[in-house]
Amino acid sequence: MDVTKRKAASDLSVKGNTGARLTETEPKELETQAKQKRQRPGVTSEAWRVEEAGEVHEEEEEASEIPLNQFGKIVKAKEEVVVASVVVVVAFAVVSVMVVMMRVGEKALEEEVMKMVLIREVKAEEEVVEDSVVVSVMVSEAGMRKCFPKSQTKTRQIKKQVKVQVGPKVVYVPPPPPEEESSIFSHYATGINFDKYDDILVDVSGSNPPKAIMTFDEAGLCESLRKNVTKSGYVKPTPVQKHGIPIISAGRDLMACAQTGSGKTAAFLLPILQRFMADGVAASKFSEVQEPEAIIVAPTRELINQIYLEARKFAYGTCVRPVVVYGGINTGYTIREVLKGCNILCGTPGRLLDIIGRGKVGLSKLRYLVLDEADRMLDMGFEPDMRKLVGSPGMPAKEDRQTLMFSATYPEDIQRMAADFLKVDYIFLAVGVVGGACSDVEQKIVQVDQYSKREQLLELLRSTGNERTMVFVETKRSADFIATFLCQEKISTTSIHGDREQREREKALSDFRTGQCPVLVATSVAARGLDIEHVQHVVNFDLPSSIDEYVHRIGRTGRCGNIGRAVSFFNPDSDTPLARSLVKVLSGAQQEVPKWLEEIAFSAHGTTGFNPRGKVFASTDTRRGGSFKTDEPAQASAPTPAAAADDEEWE
Ligand SMILES: Nc1ncnc2c1ncn2[C@@H]1O[C@H](COP(=O)(O)OP(=O)(O)OP(=O)(O)O)[C@@H](O)[C@H]1O
């Protein structure tokens, strides 16, 4: 301890002891002592400040006027403790600063190294561990010099492992799919309107389309597949199956359009599986790189999972192994599942590209590429991914693979673009009106203002009792908000949207399926393809901006010949651009069109508010020039008998 300081301190204590106050000259003395101390070598300005602080503290103590006789030793001991603490604090501060500097240096080095890895200046070994890419880099002397030209450690070699998190770490592993036959084949009954499917007009165009089948027996399915079809409760094929199955079996590319809930999934799965069985596809087995024979792509996680479960069901008892990959699930788990064996790879675009990019999936054996909800897969959101997918190394050219597209809606511009992915002689199959709504759904449009929507919804849900209802809203925030509001009103509700974790999304869907929560508030993430038993009711709390989306949303009810209801809140302030397309969809499905809606639609005609997506009524193949005529009733856009004589087949 500094002797001078101790003396100054004891002087102060003595003064305190005598009870005397500092005279005017005494501060000058102290000032002189202080100056001397500042000039002492080895005393840092920081230590000095601390010492000064100590003195100030002591001056404050002096005011308490404690006599030295009684407490001198204690004061001295205290003084030593203070100084010791000061030394510890200073040492700690210095060490902390050094550690922080080292960390900053390391971070900067990591960043710099990573930059060099990215621009391929430094060779790195990449390895996938869980949801991270571990990059091992040997930073050479030259590399060090490049990163830190002024560094003292020029000669040192650093081997660094940089763990790069690819998005937030996802640990979710979904529950395994059911193993018992009863669960695998559980299905709901077809509805009273199932037989009416036979009356729907079917338009098949393209050269030499194969003849439609009338029964599953005519599909030439092997024994296992026939059994699985029967166990699924399928007695006779729907129109899209009657036409689609022979077209695919004949090896033709297909763009198929059929109304929601009319069995498009089986229309592509059955002929693909049949081809695999007929050709004796190799039983899937573990391999570091899997070579699937078919890839199926769909836009949402829940939908692709549903397609996977359907594929698993129809492939039951065969050696064909379908696998599913989608976001929100632990990557390590997904990769392990794929590597166990994979004949049919079902996936959302991002995960598919990822797993192909990691070299876990090769494309040399690929025979089928299926785009479900094809118009969605080719619209602005997914088109780049689809182009990447077909451009992936090893992807067979379109002439060497079979490409199949399915949806209930096909805007003309998308149809034209889809042709880039298909062979020139692809077949276009339209069951009913392209983009038309399912006629088994009773549609009602209610005019409301934004502020009365909640009350109207409540009234509606209270009047329908415990009916399974999907409530569609435009934003994730309002999904949460409306779900909370309904729960507060004692209506068991859950919600699904893109901001919820995959675990929560799957739980929400399962609670809705089982009826534990009979109301599901959803964004467009649940609009397409989901096939949920007993959904009697769809409410468009907010109308979507595109008519295609409307058609898909209301198609969550009224499936497979069952009847359903859809109520849509129309707010003239925001929904007027949709009015004309709505009128067309309603009249096309033989629904009552409210007078006020017609008036809004009519007054919106010719304004910039007109929704160009109303063009969904391309009733025929665009290769015939399309037939979009906005002023015609939807039904009138069915092909003329003259055209039918040319290259169409009527059922
Ligand atoms: N031939 C059939 N007989 C009985 N049920 C069938 C038949 N074909 C399909 N289904 C059932 O009909 C329901 C709807 O089928 P699917 O989900 O394939 O319709 P979709 O046309 O793909 O609908 P979306 O356009 O909404 O995607 C499913 O439960 C399916 O198992």
The ligand as an SDF file (V2000), in Angstrom:
LIG
                    3D

 31 33  0  0  0  0  0  0  0  0999 V2000
  -62.9280  -42.3820  -55.6090 N   0  0  0  0  0  0  0  0  0  0  0  0
  -63.0850  -41.9760  -54.3810 C   0  0  0  0  0  0  0  0  0  0  0  0
  -64.0220  -42.5280  -53.5910 N   0  0  0  0  0  0  0  0  0  0  0  0
  -64.1930  -42.1310  -52.3250 C   0  0  0  0  0  0  0  0  0  0  0  0
  -63.4770  -41.1590  -51.7370 N   0  0  0  0  0  0  0  0  0  0  0  0
  -62.5470  -40.5630  -52.4790 C   0  0  0  0  0  0  0  0  0  0  0  0
  -62.2950  -40.9370  -53.8280 C   0  0  0  0  0  0  0  0  0  0  0  0
  -61.3000  -40.1760  -54.2890 N   0  0  0  0  0  0  0  0  0  0  0  0
  -60.9220  -39.3630  -53.2830 C   0  0  0  0  0  0  0  0  0  0  0  0
  -61.6590  -39.5810  -52.2050 N   0  0  0  0  0  0  0  0  0  0  0  0
  -61.5820  -38.8680  -50.9130 C   0  0  0  0  0  0  0  0  0  0  0  0
  -62.0370  -37.5330  -51.1520 O   0  0  0  0  0  0  0  0  0  0  0  0
  -61.3780  -36.6170  -50.3200 C   0  0  0  0  0  0  0  0  0  0  0  0
  -60.8260  -35.4740  -51.1480 C   0  0  0  0  0  0  0  0  0  0  0  0
  -59.7810  -35.9220  -51.9770 O   0  0  0  0  0  0  0  0  0  0  0  0
  -58.4990  -35.0410  -52.2920 P   0  0  0  0  0  0  0  0  0  0  0  0
  -57.9780  -34.4620  -51.0530 O   0  0  0  0  0  0  0  0  0  0  0  0
  -57.6070  -35.8360  -53.1320 O   0  0  0  0  0  0  0  0  0  0  0  0
  -59.1970  -33.8590  -53.1360 O   0  0  0  0  0  0  0  0  0  0  0  0
  -58.5090  -32.7540  -54.0290 P   0  0  0  0  0  0  0  0  0  0  0  0
  -59.2060  -32.7590  -55.3160 O   0  0  0  0  0  0  0  0  0  0  0  0
  -57.0570  -32.9470  -54.0530 O   0  0  0  0  0  0  0  0  0  0  0  0
  -58.9060  -31.4450  -53.2180 O   0  0  0  0  0  0  0  0  0  0  0  0
  -58.1940  -30.0190  -53.1540 P   0  0  0  0  0  0  0  0  0  0  0  0
  -58.4540  -29.3380  -54.4580 O   0  0  0  0  0  0  0  0  0  0  0  0
  -58.8580  -29.3420  -52.0390 O   0  0  0  0  0  0  0  0  0  0  0  0
  -56.7420  -30.2790  -52.9540 O   0  0  0  0  0  0  0  0  0  0  0  0
  -60.3100  -37.4110  -49.5900 C   0  0  0  0  0  0  0  0  0  0  0  0
  -60.7690  -37.7100  -48.3080 O   0  0  0  0  0  0  0  0  0  0  0  0
  -60.1730  -38.6630  -50.4250 C   0  0  0  0  0  0  0  0  0  0  0  0
  -59.7350  -39.7650  -49.6660 O   0  0  0  0  0  0  0  0  0  0  0  0
  1  2  1  0
  2  3  1  0
  2  7  2  0
  3  4  2  0
  4  5  1  0
  5  6  2  0
  6  7  1  0
  6 10  1  0
  7  8  1  0
  8  9  2  0
  9 10  1  0
 10 11  1  0
 11 12  1  0
 11 30  1  0
 12 13  1  0
 13 14  1  0
 13 28  1  0
 14 15  1  0
 15 16  1  0
 16 17  2  0
 16 18  1  0
 16 19  1  0
 19 20  1  0
 20 21  2  0
 20 22  1  0
 20 23  1  0
 23 24  1  0
 24 25  2  0
 24 26  1  0
 24 27  1  0
 28 29  1  0
 28 30  1  0
 30 31  1  0
M  END
$$$$
